Amino acid sequence: MALAPLEIVLIVVVVIILFGASKIPELARSLGKATGEFKKGKQEIDNEINEIVKPDKEIRPPESSKIIKMAQDLGITTEGKSDEQLLDEIQKKMIKIEKKV
């Protein structure tokens, strides 16, 4: 809802009459601080909601995709395995390959 210029002028005149011209900067600072606190609180609530709604799927770091690629190149199935399990299988596979050579 936008205010018309006439409404803004009327509000400013009423504020000057009620509080005096010397109090306007103080009121503006208070309004600015209140607005900032409101935005900060809103952001915190948004962050908490996003944390709750975030999917339960494990998000793998970028180096994890390299491990998966290496395992797939060696013919190792990657689905449902942790990075540690994949690294163990990669190591075992590499040892087998070294023994053949």
Residue pairs with C-beta under 8 A, 6 or more apart in sequence:
3 11
15 24
15 27
16 24
19 27
60 68
60 83
64 83
67 83
67 86
67 87
67 90
68 78
68 86
70 90
71 78
71 86
71 89
71 90
72 78
74 90
74 93
74 94
75 93
76 86
76 89
76 90
76 93
78 86
81 89
